[in-house]
């Protein structure tokens, strides 16, 4: 029979160390419900507070793990229930230590661990009548690996991380145009210095530039993005103060060595910039060092050195040289263009894709 004085000693040692007034109050703030609370009570738990909890748990384990003089408690005097609680508390401390070594993203995991500590406290106070929680060595929070911008929760456009193939990729997400969720794969704008789009096939395959400015996502990433689901594609074009767009309801880049373009379903109702892309359907991707259009002239070499699905040679040349504020009659065929019917110089352009519902 477990001695009453031993139980009291156990409670005094563990509860006074683990759940000191300051730590208990921090834990209460963490676990409090939102109803009827002040703004201070509703704040997110801080890593500092959780670290204090961890330090207290470790101290408690050190104290009760060392044999004490007669009248105090030691591990060899635990009942089976309390021995199990002690061992799982050690494991819980390890989990807590692991979770606090990360970043703010792991806060919810830390909160779950602190909730388990509260359950242990109830178990000990009630003399083992309440079973302690089962410790799960698996992290409480599964990794967040969105494959598309449409799977990210942010409502503000900006640079975010997606995982089209399991590996992290930085992209620009347009979260405001037509409901958001667009992954931008080509971005052109005026900047210093301008990004050079005269690149090799390998560079176009892997991607280049910075998503915070001008950039090309990469053919392989674009293939991975558009083959798992049916995607729509949107081109947003700015000419001075005028903003127009072209929308396609079916867009896909095939894999393999050629990255053939499959595009269709031009949306004539919602589009205002014309249809310069349907003519490029079925074309293989060409660059200045790898021409895949069976013509006498290298379209890339003739029209600015960019990479594109050229076809006699283009109706759209979004990877052409940035013309900036130059007059249209000066910029000519080698410069950035969308829809050759409209010769007004393009000052900004974004091509983006989104999974269809």
ABEGO torsion letter per residue (X at the ends): XBBAAAAAAAAAAAAAAABBAAAAAAAAAAABBABGBBAAAABBBBAAAAAAAAAAAAAAAAAAABBBBBGBBBAAABBAAAAAAAAAAAAAAAAAAAAAABBAAAAAAAAAAAAAAAAAAAAAAAGGABBBBBBBABBABBBBBBABAAABABABBEBBBBBAAGBBBBBBBBAABGGEGBBBABBBBBBOBBBBABBBAAAAAAEBEBAABBBBAEAAAAAAAAAABBBBBBBBBBBEABBBBBBBABBBBBBEAAGBBBBBGBBAAABAAEBAAAAABGBBBBBAABBABBBABBAAAAAGGBBBBBBOABABBAABBBAEABBAAAAEAABBBBGAABABBBABBBBBBBBBX
